[in-house]
Amino acid sequence: MNSSIYFQLALFLIVLFACAWPLGGYINDVMSGESKTINRLFGPAERLLYRVCGVDPNSEMSWKQQTTKLSPVKSVNPTCARS
């Protein structure tokens, strides 16, 4: 292994650890229901996607309902949504 591989590994680990703290805080805020700036930025797109797929964000869905409702999303990009 040459120095280039070690440099790439070190760079990857630095970026990984640099992103861990803010992403962990964001996940904590989302799970606790707090509103943040990023929700204001991406909220309209999320609501549009819910409307297009026919999803009610305030209700629980079974796996059959998730499969049916997310079919339009999966047809565009099969890797972006899992049922």
C-alpha positions in Angstrom: 0.0 0.0 0.0 1.3 3.4 -0.9 0.9 6.8 0.8 -2.0 7.7 -1.5 -4.2 5.0 0.1 -3.3 6.1 3.6 -4.1 9.7 2.7 -7.5 8.8 1.3 -8.3 6.7 4.4 -7.3 9.5 6.7 -9.3 12.0 4.7 -12.3 9.7 4.7 -12.1 9.3 8.5 -11.7 13.1 9.0 -14.8 13.8 6.9 -16.7 11.0 8.6 -16.0 12.2 12.1 -16.6 15.8 11.1 -20.1 14.9 9.8 -21.0 12.7 12.7 -21.7 15.4 15.3 -24.0 17.7 13.2 -25.9 14.7 11.6 -26.4 13.1 15.1 -27.8 16.4 16.3 -30.1 16.7 13.3 -31.4 13.1 13.8 -32.0 13.9 17.5 -34.0 17.0 16.5 -36.0 15.1 13.9 -36.8 12.3 16.3 -37.9 14.7 19.1 -40.1 16.7 16.7 -38.2 20.0 16.9 -38.4 22.3 13.9 -35.1 23.5 12.4 -33.9 25.6 9.5 -33.4 22.5 7.2 -37.1 21.6 7.7 -38.1 25.0 6.4 -35.8 24.5 3.4 -36.9 21.0 2.5 -40.4 20.9 4.0 -42.3 22.1 0.9 -40.6 19.5 -1.2 -41.4 16.8 1.4 -45.1 17.9 1.5 -45.3 17.9 -2.3 -43.9 14.4 -2.4 -46.4 13.3 0.2 -49.2 14.8 -1.8 -48.1 13.2 -5.1 -47.8 9.8 -3.4 -51.1 10.2 -1.5 -49.4 9.8 2.0 -50.9 11.2 5.2 -47.8 12.0 7.3 -49.8 11.9 10.5 -51.1 8.3 10.2 -49.5 4.9 10.5 -49.2 2.7 7.4 -48.9 -1.0 7.0 -46.2 -2.5 4.7 -48.9 -3.0 2.0 -49.9 0.6 2.1 -46.3 1.8 2.0 -45.6 -0.4 -1.0 -48.7 1.0 -2.8 -48.1 4.6 -1.9 -44.4 4.6 -2.7 -44.7 2.9 -6.1 -44.5 6.2 -8.0 -41.2 7.1 -6.2 -39.8 3.6 -6.8 -40.6 3.8 -10.5 -38.5 6.9 -10.8 -35.6 5.7 -8.7 -35.8 2.2 -7.3 -33.0 2.8 -4.8 -34.4 5.9 -3.1 -37.3 4.4 -1.2 -37.7 1.1 0.6 -41.0 -0.4 1.7 
